[in-house]
Amino acid sequence: MSLGPLRLPNRLVMAPMTRNRATAEGVPTPLMEAYYAERASAGLIIAEASTPNAQGQTYPDIAAIHRPEHVEGWRRVNDAVLAAGGRPMFLQLQHGGRVGHPETSGLVPLAPSPVALPEEIHTPGGRRPSVVPRAMSPADIRTTVADFAQAARNAVAAGFAGVEVHSANGHLLHQFLSAGTNRRTDAYGGPVGRRIRFTVEVTEAVAEAIGPERTGLRISPGHTVNGIAETPDETRALYPALLTALRDHRLAYLHLAFADPDTPDFRRLRDLWPGTVVANPLLPAILPADGGSAAGRRLLAQGADLIALGRAFLANPDLVTRLRTGAQLNKVKDRYFMYVGGATGYTDYPALAVG
Ligand SMILES: Cc1cc2nc3c(=O)[nH]c(=O)nc-3n(C[C@H](O)[C@H](O)[C@H](O)COP(=O)(O)O)c2cc1C
């Protein structure tokens, strides 16, 4: 099937996964070239959350895409994926908002409202209590929207096929969507129609910068993470309003993270969206032995176009072959190595021996 400028050889997408293997300045490393190249057989790779400006940095050693060194580093990663027979990737653009810390970024985090993340946060010096973020001024909002658009241009310059705007998992855009984190009384807060405005503006600015066919959007309706606490009623009002505002923009795709194939909520959002839907199934904390393949098939039967899997790709560089042949999957090693460490738990998962 085709997706924006790409022809995909299969419907399996590698979900974006932050792995903290960039330099402290956010520059992609040779280790990342190897990691993504090993996974080149994915129909599509959505590369890990990368920050569009210094303010948006969440954790230590995450990738960024706002300086020339970031563009050069990501270009080398894309080249490695192409050399391994893959296609240009999409890059996820993530601003952490209140999920950030001055000890990591050197800056006080910005957010829709001064509501701190209700948990500790990882910094270069270890876990720290979260700080109260500064509420974004109208000028901060304008600058941030422009930074997303420039980051998208940078991503295309680095060889990406497009970008995914991250409006999921409790990061900045999601903080604007949810009433618990957005207490604003201006044009960006209050009723649902105003809370969706920031995500709509960022998405539109990105689409204008690089083309809607190169712009994806990720949302995680009802997923409680990073202190987000959406009630079912809030979720059912918020996301249809957001999709209605963006449905005529001809975006490359909508990415529904943590989609449950067995609820009508997935079907409702699927039916609202006229274009491609990437669905990332809701899987248990202990990954099933099939890596999510059965849940993915149920989502395809419910109308998803592409299936994104995260941890199964993390542990199986040749996931496509393994699912095709019914081979056993590698298990995820120690969770510790998901976000810390060099090659261990990163580029040392074996592929099947080619017989
Ligand atoms: C190590 C790790 C890092 C992740 N980083 C990101 C990220 O950068 N952006 C994002 O939207 N989701 C991120 N996620 C969530 C995944 O994209 C995915 O939604 C989640 O792992 C559920 O899919 P799975 O059950 O197939 O693993 C991450 C998950 C893991 C395990």
The ligand as an ORCA input file, in Angstrom:
! r2SCAN-3c Opt
* xyz 0 1
  C      11.167      1.841     25.299
  C       9.910      2.537     24.835
  C       9.988      3.847     24.401
  C       8.842      4.500     23.922
  N       8.961      5.763     23.416
  C       7.909      6.353     22.799
  C       8.063      7.558     22.083
  O       9.158      8.092     21.911
  N       6.941      8.112     21.544
  C       5.714      7.526     21.649
  O       4.728      8.056     21.151
  N       5.558      6.343     22.296
  C       6.622      5.739     22.838
  N       6.478      4.502     23.416
  C       5.196      3.803     23.295
  C       5.216      2.888     22.059
  O       5.241      3.645     20.856
  C       3.989      1.967     22.037
  O       2.829      2.776     21.979
  C       3.930      1.085     23.263
  O       5.169      0.424     23.479
  C       2.834      0.031     23.123
  O       3.121     -0.816     22.024
  P       3.657     -2.324     22.295
  O       2.673     -2.933     23.258
  O       3.662     -2.979     20.938
  O       5.012     -2.208     22.904
  C       7.596      3.837     23.921
  C       7.522      2.525     24.402
  C       8.657      1.871     24.824
  C       8.554      0.438     25.274
*
